[in-house]
Amino acid sequence: MPEFDLAVIGAGASGLSVTAVAAQLGLRVALIERDRMGGDCLNFGCVPSKALLAAAHAVHAARTADRFGISLPEPRIDWHAVHAHLHGIIAAIAPNDSEARFRSLGATVLRGEARFVAADALVVDGRRLDARRIVIAAGSTALVPPLPGLDQVSYLTNASIFDLLQRPDHLLILGGGPIGLELADAFAGLGSRVTIVEAATIAGKEDPELVAVVRDCLATRGIAILEQVEVAAVEPGPTLVLADGRRITGSHLLIAVGRKPSLEALDLGAGNVRTSRAGIVTDRGLRSLSNRRVYAVGDIADPEGIGPRAFTHVGSYHAGVVIRRAVFRLPARIDYVALPRVTYTAPELAQAGLTEAEARASDRRIAILRWPLADNDRAISERDTQGLVKLVVEKDRVIGAGIVAPYAGEMIGMWALAIAQRLKLQALASLIVPYPTRTEAGKRAAAEYFVPRLFAPGMKALVRLLAWLP
């Protein structure tokens, strides 16, 4: 009889979620982690980046308080105190992800490197573990491009940048995706000079109309953004040598060009687990196509070739799918139709469902509805009117929503629900929302769908006729 019902490799968001539920249901669960409990999100990603952004945005609020008639001195930034702040936040959240907590839930926590020795067995630091089911939640690491000279200079990734004991004078960021943009915003707000170099366009997966607002706001705060620019080599300095011959020298270099699955040490061949360049190949229920005992969740899952979705909330969602399928033996499949994502710059950029470009590429007959924050009373009251809500509509239902606004991440949830449940625009337009809030902008955008009908000549004629009734 196998020693464990479930072996989980990786104590990041998805692995911890699977373990917590399975252990509390009474299953014999082994949780294996070679590095830090909490994984990338707690230690090197979501948590410290948001803590750093909160500090930067506080500085920006102080510097712009004069728009309310309040004069404040130039903020004094104590980098050591900022460093202590973000690591204090990590420490405050860490008990939720700790060994002690998961042992208290009934899991066996093992620290070490896991590798397959059979389709249903692992070895961790010399100990063999036999399990009925194995969940791989190994996560991902920063992708380091093979640029000439990069191996000869010191560079940072998201795994090392939060340990800096001195603020960079000039931070060069290679890559303009969510990680690059968020850290550019954070370090620029805290006094660093920042240059982003992007081979394509920043936030390339997002709606260009919404990205334009973020680009303008970052540029206003002094961030240099170079797009459609190739880096040919890296020299000591660090210096980026561009394809056109220009050289940009900074004090620090951050590599933020993407992620790669952390699978090298697992010896997946011994477990008959098939992989792609993107990760572990699974069906839409996240079960391995080559080993039915194995499931993959989080950044390393490549279901039916659609590619990973490297978000913490996706890892938690994956955990729910695996619990339903592997533990309760119920049918369960991933569905990304309403998957929300957020880039936490100021303003934030949030998206759920299809962008306008994605919808048009699929030959859908769509309508685009917009409402600018410049026409939103809450935004006007707070003198922060950059941004808009943009809806992609097919027939009378929303199939995509994009928001660029302060706290757009808090606003996108309603639209993710509307897309997932295929709610009609009439229900959204008639929703009562508090006044004044930025949420009203979404309601007003939905209502725009009915304006041409409401004020059409036929409707006016009907109203005149009704006016004759007693």
Secondary structure, DSSP 8 states (H G I E B T S, - for coil): --SEEEEEE--SHHHHHHHHHHHHTT--EEEEESS-TTHHHHHHSHHHHHHHHHHHHHHHHHHTGGGGT---------HHHHHHHHHHHHHHHGGGG-HHHHHHTT-EEEES-EEEEETTEEEETTEEEEEEEEEE---EEE-----TTGGGS--B-TTTGGG-SS--SEEEEE--SHHHHHHHHHHHHTT-EEEEE-SS-TTTTS-HHHHHHHHHHHHHTT-EEE-S--EEEEETTTEEEETTS-EEE-SEEEE-S-EEE--GGG-GGGGT--B-SSSEEE-TTSBBSS-TTEEE-GGGEEETTS-----HHHHHHHHHHHIIIIIS--------TT-EEEE-SSSEEEEEE--HHHHHHTT--EEEEEEEGGG-HHHHHTT----EEEEEEETTEEEEEEEEETTHHHHHHHHHHHHHTT-BHHHHHT----SS-THHHHHHHHHGGGHHHHTSHHHHHHHHHHTT--
